[in-house]
Amino acid sequence: MYDVCIIGGGVLGCAVARELSRYSLSVAVVEAADDVCCAEPAAGGIVCAARTLAPFRPAAAKYAATGEKMFRAYAAALGVPYMQTGCMTAFFDDADGARMLAVNARRCGVGCTELTGEEAVAVEPALASAHILRAAYFPNAGVVDACAFVYALRRNAERNGAEFIFGFTLSSAEFTADGASLRSSSGEVVEARRVVNCAGNGGGQVARALGDFIYISHRSGNYAYADVPSRPSMPVFFERAGYVSPDPRGGYFVGADTADCARTVPEVTGAPDARRALRDRAGLSAENAAGYADVRALMRGGDLYEACGKSPCVLHLLGAGAFGITVAPALATAYARSLRAEKRADFLPVERGIVRAAALSAAERNALASREPLYANVVMTDPYVTEGEIAEAIARGARSVRGAARRLLPGRAEPDARFAEAFGRLTEREGI
Ligand SMILES: Cc1cc2nc3c(=O)[nH]c(=O)nc-3n(C[C@H](O)[C@H](O)[C@H](O)COP(=O)(O)OP(=O)(O)OC[C@H]3O[C@@H](n4cnc5c(N)ncnc54)[C@H](O)[C@@H]3O)c2cc1C
């Protein structure tokens, strides 16, 4: 029997697993898919507490304010590059939007400066053609590769003893005096003293399997990866005109056309309304747009839902909507501390990313290849990928070509046939 079983290997589930692994607790994560970060591969990676301030979502704001402050050190320990770019919310009229944001920011301890239009352009020159009148600037915000962050959380949790059980779709549960017996749709059983529901979009169904009724609505979002020639250096949210944000893997995210929806992922449109609004209202052109679509789970009021179930051994952490990455470090830390378990002396806090041959000098590359011959076998030249890197992605949990590509290829680069062939050969060699 595990001390804690987490349902869902998204950013919240992986962060909770990682923080619990600091303590003398046995931890399992059950995940329906074959890898973590399957539900959020396209997340924008904006770490910005201000996203919880207008409209004000008090539960999320509490964790987002702390999460934003701790993110730089947190990501550094996990070996994930974090760019503290700052973030801006821009207004085209002189009404109270910027002031309201600043008031809420002060209330929550989120760093914020109110700017005039001219001051905003001085901070972010890409806004020169936007004709904005006021802005709220959040200097502590930044951007991270969301999936790299989730992969690193998983790896660190695993290295510290947490177990990840993939292909386990929770379908029912029975409660005993000691905890819960969780059953998957294929009949596998996992027992745990405590259960944490971090199932994101599937959180409502998981709640029902745990005997609770939680109403979750879903919102479809159409976004685009694009080139934005004016090259803003930070995420900028425009009043009623979408947003643009630098993608740490190259290019920009442009969003978003949203609508309430059923659970299915909507048709990909390339966010034409968002791109038109950015062009017409903010004067920013988004070129070479490649669209993607996603669905977010929202609670009533859009706030984070953090509550016990009917059984006191169940905790639901749902509705992280547009701010899951921002709140995850603080939320997971608070939950892990609340269990008051003994700290482990042998916890390994530091993680390193996959060694990238392209980033090494010729001498370093040769030395690596003579130590580990797979690094001598080049699979792709642009971007540069060797078999050694694919083998390392597999060792870190990639179970599909897509999973390996997401760990190794930047931005919109696609794996080619040689990449897929090497992945197939190396997984076979490992008996996976
Ligand atoms: C397009 C997009 C852009 C975003 N941009 C940002 C951003 O810029 N900044 C930010 O902070 N946040 C952003 N987010 C939000 C962030 O990605 C979400 O908060 C996050 O995905 C939710 O995380 P989660 O761990 O709660 O759930 P999910 O990521 O949804 O993970 C839940 C996991 O549970 C699993 N699961 C579901 N049902 C079951 C079951 N029955 N049994 C077992 N497993 C199950 C799923 O397979 C999934 O892996 C964005 C989200 C989207 C969609």
The ligand as a MOL file (V3000), in Angstrom:
LIG
                    3D

  0  0  0     0  0            999 V3000
M  V30 BEGIN CTAB
M  V30 COUNTS 53 58 0 0 0
M  V30 BEGIN ATOM
M  V30 1 C -3.1920 25.6270 -24.7130 0
M  V30 2 C -2.8220 25.7690 -23.2720 0
M  V30 3 C -1.9410 26.7700 -22.8840 0
M  V30 4 C -1.5840 26.8930 -21.5460 0
M  V30 5 N -0.7030 27.8390 -21.1910 0
M  V30 6 C -0.3370 27.9590 -19.8990 0
M  V30 7 C 0.5810 28.9400 -19.5130 0
M  V30 8 O 1.0720 29.6890 -20.3550 0
M  V30 9 N 0.9190 29.0490 -18.2010 0
M  V30 10 C 0.3850 28.2370 -17.2340 0
M  V30 11 O 0.7210 28.3860 -16.0590 0
M  V30 12 N -0.4900 27.2890 -17.5910 0
M  V30 13 C -0.8680 27.1430 -18.8890 0
M  V30 14 N -1.7630 26.2150 -19.2590 0
M  V30 15 C -2.3740 25.4620 -18.2400 0
M  V30 16 C -1.6350 24.2670 -17.8160 0
M  V30 17 O -1.0470 23.5910 -18.8920 0
M  V30 18 C -2.7250 23.4940 -17.1370 0
M  V30 19 O -2.9760 24.1330 -15.9120 0
M  V30 20 C -2.3590 22.1190 -16.9350 0
M  V30 21 O -2.3240 21.4160 -18.1580 0
M  V30 22 C -3.3340 21.4410 -16.0160 0
M  V30 23 O -2.4960 20.6030 -15.3520 0
M  V30 24 P -3.0330 19.4050 -14.5250 0
M  V30 25 O -1.8300 18.6910 -14.0420 0
M  V30 26 O -4.0300 19.8720 -13.5390 0
M  V30 27 O -3.8750 18.5170 -15.5550 0
M  V30 28 P -3.5150 17.8200 -17.0340 0
M  V30 29 O -2.3140 18.4710 -17.5800 0
M  V30 30 O -4.7790 17.8690 -17.7270 0
M  V30 31 O -3.1120 16.3960 -16.5750 0
M  V30 32 C -4.0640 15.4850 -16.1210 0
M  V30 33 C -3.5760 14.0890 -16.3890 0
M  V30 34 O -4.5030 13.1830 -15.8200 0
M  V30 35 C -4.6520 12.0810 -16.6660 0
M  V30 36 N -5.9510 11.4540 -16.4230 0
M  V30 37 C -7.1690 11.9590 -16.7120 0
M  V30 38 N -8.1260 11.0900 -16.3410 0
M  V30 39 C -7.4780 10.0260 -15.7960 0
M  V30 40 C -7.9270 8.7930 -15.2150 0
M  V30 41 N -9.2240 8.4650 -15.1370 0
M  V30 42 N -6.9950 7.9220 -14.7640 0
M  V30 43 C -5.6700 8.2130 -14.8370 0
M  V30 44 N -5.1980 9.3690 -15.3850 0
M  V30 45 C -6.0970 10.2540 -15.8370 0
M  V30 46 C -4.5500 12.6820 -18.0650 0
M  V30 47 O -4.1490 11.7120 -19.0210 0
M  V30 48 C -3.5040 13.7590 -17.8720 0
M  V30 49 O -2.2030 13.3170 -18.1830 0
M  V30 50 C -2.1430 26.0500 -20.5720 0
M  V30 51 C -3.0260 25.0530 -20.9510 0
M  V30 52 C -3.3700 24.9120 -22.2840 0
M  V30 53 C -4.3360 23.8190 -22.6620 0
M  V30 END ATOM
M  V30 BEGIN BOND
M  V30 1 1 1 2
M  V30 2 1 2 3
M  V30 3 2 2 52
M  V30 4 2 3 4
M  V30 5 1 4 5
M  V30 6 1 4 50
M  V30 7 2 5 6
M  V30 8 1 6 7
M  V30 9 1 6 13
M  V30 10 2 7 8
M  V30 11 1 7 9
M  V30 12 1 9 10
M  V30 13 2 10 11
M  V30 14 1 10 12
M  V30 15 2 12 13
M  V30 16 1 13 14
M  V30 17 1 14 15
M  V30 18 1 14 50
M  V30 19 1 15 16
M  V30 20 1 16 17
M  V30 21 1 16 18
M  V30 22 1 18 19
M  V30 23 1 18 20
M  V30 24 1 20 21
M  V30 25 1 20 22
M  V30 26 1 22 23
M  V30 27 1 23 24
M  V30 28 2 24 25
M  V30 29 1 24 26
M  V30 30 1 24 27
M  V30 31 1 27 28
M  V30 32 2 28 29
M  V30 33 1 28 30
M  V30 34 1 28 31
M  V30 35 1 31 32
M  V30 36 1 32 33
M  V30 37 1 33 34
M  V30 38 1 33 48
M  V30 39 1 34 35
M  V30 40 1 35 36
M  V30 41 1 35 46
M  V30 42 1 36 37
M  V30 43 1 36 45
M  V30 44 2 37 38
M  V30 45 1 38 39
M  V30 46 1 39 40
M  V30 47 2 39 45
M  V30 48 1 40 41
M  V30 49 2 40 42
M  V30 50 1 42 43
M  V30 51 2 43 44
M  V30 52 1 44 45
M  V30 53 1 46 47
M  V30 54 1 46 48
M  V30 55 1 48 49
M  V30 56 2 50 51
M  V30 57 1 51 52
M  V30 58 1 52 53
M  V30 END BOND
M  V30 END CTAB
M  END
